[in-house]
């Protein structure tokens, strides 16, 4: 297994879908809807250069969107078999480095209010709570991390 985080290529799309589904699937019953990352067009996201993966085979990924004043972290997914091995930490450090390389001053993300585990993790990595807002069927908690 490699520690490198690299841009996903079309051949990674099946693994991106599998890891995303395994990471988010357990939340369906808790939040009552399919998490948005599971419904993403992974092929289009990979083609647009928005997906970055780690592992061979892929065990983790992030989906990023460059915006005018920040980097939006759309999704973080780690294969359940890799939980607790530092994959998520490595991906979050990559996101920070990517934002800095793009000259963006902060990273923003949101998570579902019922995904309590995420609300414990993000503050440990320097994210601050910005607001809680309902967007359609999603009750979201928004975070940002200002990069120094």
Kinemage of the C-alpha trace (Angstrom):
@kinemage 1
@onewidth
@group {chain A} dominant
@subgroup {mainchain}
@vectorlist {calphas} color= white
{ca unk a 1} P 0.000 0.000 0.000
{ca unk a 2} L 1.264 3.439 -0.893
{ca unk a 3} L 0.883 6.553 1.257
{ca unk a 4} L 0.783 8.797 -1.802
{ca unk a 5} L -2.326 10.842 -2.527
{ca unk a 6} L -2.800 11.231 -6.267
{ca unk a 7} L -5.373 12.476 -8.731
{ca unk a 8} L -7.844 9.729 -9.562
{ca unk a 9} L -7.896 8.336 -13.098
{ca unk a 10} L -10.843 6.774 -14.956
{ca unk a 11} L -9.734 3.268 -13.935
{ca unk a 12} L -10.243 4.324 -10.285
{ca unk a 13} L -13.961 5.093 -10.703
{ca unk a 14} L -15.229 1.644 -9.577
{ca unk a 15} L -13.042 1.808 -6.452
{ca unk a 16} L -14.126 5.402 -5.770
{ca unk a 17} L -17.760 4.282 -5.892
{ca unk a 18} L -17.112 1.225 -3.712
{ca unk a 19} L -15.175 3.100 -1.020
{ca unk a 20} L -17.720 5.940 -1.020
{ca unk a 21} L -20.637 3.509 -0.685
{ca unk a 22} L -18.913 1.559 2.108
{ca unk a 23} L -18.004 4.752 3.980
{ca unk a 24} L -21.407 6.447 3.726
{ca unk a 25} L -23.783 3.484 3.473
{ca unk a 26} L -24.027 2.866 7.216
{ca unk a 27} L -25.467 6.378 7.666
{ca unk a 28} L -28.561 5.778 5.512
{ca unk a 29} L -30.610 4.292 8.344
{ca unk a 30} L -29.502 6.976 10.814
{ca unk a 31} L -30.164 10.051 8.662
{ca unk a 32} L -33.119 8.679 6.699
{ca unk a 33} L -31.778 9.629 3.261
{ca unk a 34} L -28.987 8.463 0.990
{ca unk a 35} L -25.919 10.618 1.733
{ca unk a 36} L -25.190 12.952 -1.162
{ca unk a 37} L -21.689 11.534 -1.890
{ca unk a 38} L -23.278 8.172 -2.717
{ca unk a 39} L -25.339 9.827 -5.449
{ca unk a 40} L -22.425 11.752 -6.987
{ca unk a 41} L -21.397 11.261 -10.594
{ca unk a 42} L -18.001 9.724 -9.806
{ca unk a 43} L -17.053 9.449 -13.477
{ca unk a 44} L -17.650 13.167 -14.025
{ca unk a 45} L -15.884 14.114 -10.780
{ca unk a 46} L -12.806 12.070 -11.735
{ca unk a 47} L -12.819 13.514 -15.262
{ca unk a 48} L -13.008 17.039 -13.796
{ca unk a 49} L -9.954 16.402 -11.610
{ca unk a 50} L -11.934 16.731 -8.373
{ca unk a 51} L -11.108 13.304 -6.903
{ca unk a 52} L -7.869 12.366 -5.156
{ca unk a 53} L -7.179 8.837 -3.927
{ca unk a 54} L -4.727 6.953 -1.769
{ca unk a 55} L -3.822 3.295 -1.606
{ca unk a 56} L -3.320 0.555 -4.134
{ca unk a 57} L -5.993 -0.680 -4.150
{ca unk a 58} L -7.800 2.555 -3.299
{ca unk a 59} L -8.646 2.728 0.413
{ca unk a 60} L -9.436 6.419 0.755
{ca unk a 61} L -10.395 9.474 -1.238
{ca unk a 62} L -11.382 13.103 -1.124
{ca unk a 63} L -13.553 15.064 -3.532
{ca unk a 64} L -12.570 18.715 -3.785
{ca unk a 65} L -13.991 21.744 -5.513
{ca unk a 66} L -11.918 24.868 -6.031
{ca unk a 67} L -13.992 27.974 -5.382
{ca unk a 68} L -13.060 31.653 -5.627
{ca unk a 69} L -12.214 32.142 -1.954
{ca unk a 70} L -11.860 28.607 -0.534
{ca unk a 71} L -11.409 24.928 -1.250
{ca unk a 72} L -14.635 23.007 -0.699
{ca unk a 73} L -14.144 19.527 0.722
{ca unk a 74} L -17.150 17.770 -0.766
{ca unk a 75} L -16.407 14.270 0.509
{ca unk a 76} L -13.921 12.252 2.527
{ca unk a 77} L -14.293 8.487 2.335
{ca unk a 78} L -12.133 5.797 3.944
{ca unk a 79} L -12.678 2.079 3.464
{ca unk a 80} L -13.966 0.605 6.752
{ca unk a 81} L -11.066 -1.884 6.797
{ca unk a 82} L -8.651 1.086 6.916
{ca unk a 83} L -10.314 2.965 9.802
{ca unk a 84} L -7.819 3.898 12.494
{ca unk a 85} L -4.762 3.531 10.242
{ca unk a 86} L -4.155 7.229 9.536
{ca unk a 87} L -5.705 7.295 6.062
{ca unk a 88} L -8.232 9.998 6.986
{ca unk a 89} L -5.535 12.105 8.649
{ca unk a 90} L -3.315 11.792 5.559
{ca unk a 91} L -6.204 12.850 3.319
{ca unk a 92} L -7.072 15.867 5.488
{ca unk a 93} L -3.418 16.979 5.472
{ca unk a 94} L -3.457 16.627 1.679
{ca unk a 95} L -6.543 18.879 1.500
{ca unk a 96} L -4.740 21.587 3.487
{ca unk a 97} L -1.673 21.325 1.244
{ca unk a 98} L -3.831 21.439 -1.878
{ca unk a 99} L -5.631 24.594 -0.708
{ca unk a 100} L -2.310 26.266 0.062
{ca unk a 101} L -0.893 25.251 -3.330
{ca unk a 102} L -3.940 26.829 -4.979
{ca unk a 103} L -3.448 30.011 -2.943
{ca unk a 104} L -6.758 29.586 -1.124
{ca unk a 105} L -6.986 30.848 2.473
{ca unk a 106} L -9.419 28.270 3.855
{ca unk a 107} L -11.105 24.910 3.484
{ca unk a 108} L -14.855 24.564 3.987
{ca unk a 109} L -17.009 21.477 4.392
{ca unk a 110} L -20.274 20.315 5.834
{ca unk a 111} L -21.495 17.106 7.348
{ca unk a 112} L -24.934 15.853 8.270
{ca unk a 113} L -25.962 16.833 11.781
{ca unk a 114} L -26.598 13.169 12.636
{ca unk a 115} L -23.098 12.111 11.562
{ca unk a 116} L -21.847 12.776 15.074
{ca unk a 117} L -18.516 11.034 14.510
{ca unk a 118} L -17.546 13.664 11.941
{ca unk a 119} L -18.418 16.463 14.338
{ca unk a 120} L -15.871 15.017 16.758
{ca unk a 121} L -13.167 14.561 14.113
{ca unk a 122} L -13.130 17.875 12.228
{ca unk a 123} L -12.435 20.163 15.215
{ca unk a 124} L -9.381 18.004 16.022
{ca unk a 125} L -7.977 19.034 12.637
{ca unk a 126} L -8.517 22.747 13.135
{ca unk a 127} L -12.019 23.122 11.707
{ca unk a 128} L -14.375 25.547 13.409
{ca unk a 129} L -18.152 25.333 13.446
{ca unk a 130} L -19.713 28.054 11.285
{ca unk a 131} L -23.428 27.247 11.231
{ca unk a 132} L -26.099 24.606 11.106
{ca unk a 133} L -28.479 24.879 8.172
{ca unk a 134} L -31.136 22.683 6.564
{ca unk a 135} L -30.683 22.232 2.821
{ca unk a 136} L -33.616 20.228 1.458
{ca unk a 137} L -33.597 16.819 3.179
{ca unk a 138} L -30.139 17.444 4.679
{ca unk a 139} L -29.578 18.925 8.141
{ca unk a 140} L -26.003 20.145 7.740
{ca unk a 141} L -23.325 21.388 10.077
{ca unk a 142} L -20.896 23.690 8.250
{ca unk a 143} L -17.212 24.001 9.131
{ca unk a 144} L -14.230 25.983 7.949
{ca unk a 145} L -10.516 25.837 8.514
{ca unk a 146} L -8.504 28.985 8.010
{ca unk a 147} L -5.014 28.246 6.780
{ca unk a 148} L -2.135 30.258 8.203
